[in-house]
Amino acid sequence: MGTIGPVSLILIILVALLIFGPSKLPELGKAFGKTLKEFKNATKGLADEDEQADKKKEEK
C-alpha cells in the first residue's frame, strides 16, 4: 500500500461531497479536528505519565 496521491484525495473529496453535501462538510471537518486534538492531548498525557513513572523508578 502506498501513500494517498492527489488523484485519490480528489476522489475521496468528491465522494464525501456526494454523500454528505457541501453544507455538512465544514461541520464534519470541525468535528474531526476536535476529535484529533483530543486524541493528541490524551496521548501526550499518557506519554508524560510514562516519563514521570520512569523517573520515579530511577530515583528508587
Distance bins in CASP14 RR format, pairs under 12 A and 6 or more apart:
PFRMAT RR
TARGET T0000
AUTHOR 0000-0000-0000
RMODE 2
METHOD distances of the structure
MODEL  1
1 8 0 0 0 0 0 1 0 0 0 0 0
2 8 0 0 0 0 1 0 0 0 0 0 0
3 9 0 0 0 0 0 1 0 0 0 0 0
4 10 0 0 0 0 0 1 0 0 0 0 0
4 11 0 0 0 0 1 0 0 0 0 0 0
4 12 1 0 0 1 0 0 0 0 0 0 0
4 13 0 0 0 0 0 1 0 0 0 0 0
5 11 0 0 0 0 1 0 0 0 0 0 0
5 12 0 0 0 0 1 0 0 0 0 0 0
6 12 0 0 0 0 0 1 0 0 0 0 0
6 13 0 0 0 0 0 1 0 0 0 0 0
7 13 0 0 0 0 0 1 0 0 0 0 0
7 14 0 0 0 0 0 1 0 0 0 0 0
8 14 0 0 0 0 0 1 0 0 0 0 0
8 15 0 0 0 0 0 1 0 0 0 0 0
9 15 0 0 0 0 0 1 0 0 0 0 0
9 16 0 0 0 0 0 1 0 0 0 0 0
10 16 0 0 0 0 0 1 0 0 0 0 0
10 17 0 0 0 0 0 1 0 0 0 0 0
11 17 0 0 0 0 0 1 0 0 0 0 0
11 18 0 0 0 0 0 1 0 0 0 0 0
12 18 0 0 0 0 0 1 0 0 0 0 0
12 19 0 0 0 0 0 1 0 0 0 0 0
12 25 0 0 0 0 0 1 0 0 0 0 0
13 19 0 0 0 0 0 1 0 0 0 0 0
13 20 0 0 0 0 0 1 0 0 0 0 0
13 21 0 0 0 0 0 1 0 0 0 0 0
13 22 0 0 0 0 0 1 0 0 0 0 0
13 25 0 0 0 0 1 0 0 0 0 0 0
13 28 0 0 0 0 0 1 0 0 0 0 0
13 29 0 0 0 0 0 1 0 0 0 0 0
14 20 0 0 0 0 0 1 0 0 0 0 0
14 21 0 0 0 0 0 1 0 0 0 0 0
14 22 0 0 0 0 0 1 0 0 0 0 0
14 25 0 0 0 0 0 1 0 0 0 0 0
15 21 0 0 0 0 0 1 0 0 0 0 0
15 25 0 0 0 0 0 1 0 0 0 0 0
16 22 0 0 0 0 1 0 0 0 0 0 0
16 24 0 0 0 0 1 0 0 0 0 0 0
16 25 1 0 0 1 0 0 0 0 0 0 0
16 26 0 0 0 0 0 1 0 0 0 0 0
16 28 1 0 0 1 0 0 0 0 0 0 0
16 29 0 0 0 0 1 0 0 0 0 0 0
16 32 0 0 0 0 0 1 0 0 0 0 0
17 23 0 0 0 0 0 1 0 0 0 0 0
17 24 0 0 0 0 1 0 0 0 0 0 0
17 25 1 0 0 1 0 0 0 0 0 0 0
17 26 0 0 0 0 0 1 0 0 0 0 0
17 28 0 0 0 0 0 1 0 0 0 0 0
18 24 0 0 0 0 0 1 0 0 0 0 0
18 25 0 0 0 0 0 1 0 0 0 0 0
19 25 0 0 0 0 1 0 0 0 0 0 0
19 28 0 0 0 0 0 1 0 0 0 0 0
20 26 0 0 0 0 0 1 0 0 0 0 0
20 27 0 0 0 0 1 0 0 0 0 0 0
20 28 1 0 0 1 0 0 0 0 0 0 0
20 29 0 0 0 0 0 1 0 0 0 0 0
20 31 0 0 0 0 0 1 0 0 0 0 0
20 32 0 0 0 0 0 1 0 0 0 0 0
21 27 0 0 0 0 0 1 0 0 0 0 0
21 28 0 0 0 0 1 0 0 0 0 0 0
22 28 0 0 0 0 0 1 0 0 0 0 0
24 30 0 0 0 0 0 1 0 0 0 0 0
24 31 0 0 0 0 0 1 0 0 0 0 0
25 31 0 0 0 0 0 1 0 0 0 0 0
25 32 0 0 0 0 0 1 0 0 0 0 0
26 32 0 0 0 0 0 1 0 0 0 0 0
26 33 0 0 0 0 0 1 0 0 0 0 0
27 33 0 0 0 0 0 1 0 0 0 0 0
27 34 0 0 0 0 0 1 0 0 0 0 0
28 34 0 0 0 0 0 1 0 0 0 0 0
28 35 0 0 0 0 0 1 0 0 0 0 0
29 35 0 0 0 0 1 0 0 0 0 0 0
29 36 0 0 0 0 1 0 0 0 0 0 0
29 37 0 0 0 0 0 1 0 0 0 0 0
30 36 0 0 0 0 0 1 0 0 0 0 0
30 37 0 0 0 0 0 1 0 0 0 0 0
31 37 0 0 0 0 0 1 0 0 0 0 0
31 38 0 0 0 0 0 1 0 0 0 0 0
32 38 0 0 0 0 0 1 0 0 0 0 0
32 39 0 0 0 0 0 1 0 0 0 0 0
33 39 0 0 0 0 1 0 0 0 0 0 0
33 40 0 0 0 0 1 0 0 0 0 0 0
33 41 0 0 0 0 0 1 0 0 0 0 0
34 40 0 0 0 0 0 1 0 0 0 0 0
34 41 0 0 0 0 0 1 0 0 0 0 0
35 41 0 0 0 0 0 1 0 0 0 0 0
35 42 0 0 0 0 0 1 0 0 0 0 0
36 42 0 0 0 0 0 1 0 0 0 0 0
36 43 0 0 0 0 0 1 0 0 0 0 0
37 43 0 0 0 0 0 1 0 0 0 0 0
37 44 0 0 0 0 0 1 0 0 0 0 0
38 44 0 0 0 0 0 1 0 0 0 0 0
38 45 0 0 0 0 0 1 0 0 0 0 0
39 45 0 0 0 0 0 1 0 0 0 0 0
39 46 0 0 0 0 0 1 0 0 0 0 0
40 46 0 0 0 0 0 1 0 0 0 0 0
40 47 0 0 0 0 0 1 0 0 0 0 0
41 47 0 0 0 0 0 1 0 0 0 0 0
41 48 0 0 0 0 0 1 0 0 0 0 0
42 48 0 0 0 0 0 1 0 0 0 0 0
42 49 0 0 0 0 0 1 0 0 0 0 0
43 49 0 0 0 0 0 1 0 0 0 0 0
43 50 0 0 0 0 0 1 0 0 0 0 0
44 50 0 0 0 0 0 1 0 0 0 0 0
44 51 0 0 0 0 0 1 0 0 0 0 0
45 51 0 0 0 0 1 0 0 0 0 0 0
45 52 0 0 0 0 1 0 0 0 0 0 0
45 53 0 0 0 0 0 1 0 0 0 0 0
46 52 0 0 0 0 0 1 0 0 0 0 0
46 53 0 0 0 0 0 1 0 0 0 0 0
47 53 0 0 0 0 0 1 0 0 0 0 0
47 54 0 0 0 0 0 1 0 0 0 0 0
48 54 0 0 0 0 0 1 0 0 0 0 0
48 55 0 0 0 0 0 1 0 0 0 0 0
49 55 0 0 0 0 0 1 0 0 0 0 0
49 56 0 0 0 0 0 1 0 0 0 0 0
50 56 0 0 0 0 0 1 0 0 0 0 0
50 57 0 0 0 0 0 1 0 0 0 0 0
51 57 0 0 0 0 0 1 0 0 0 0 0
51 58 0 0 0 0 0 1 0 0 0 0 0
52 58 0 0 0 0 0 1 0 0 0 0 0
52 59 0 0 0 0 0 1 0 0 0 0 0
53 59 0 0 0 0 0 1 0 0 0 0 0
53 60 0 0 0 0 0 1 0 0 0 0 0
54 60 0 0 0 0 0 1 0 0 0 0 0
END
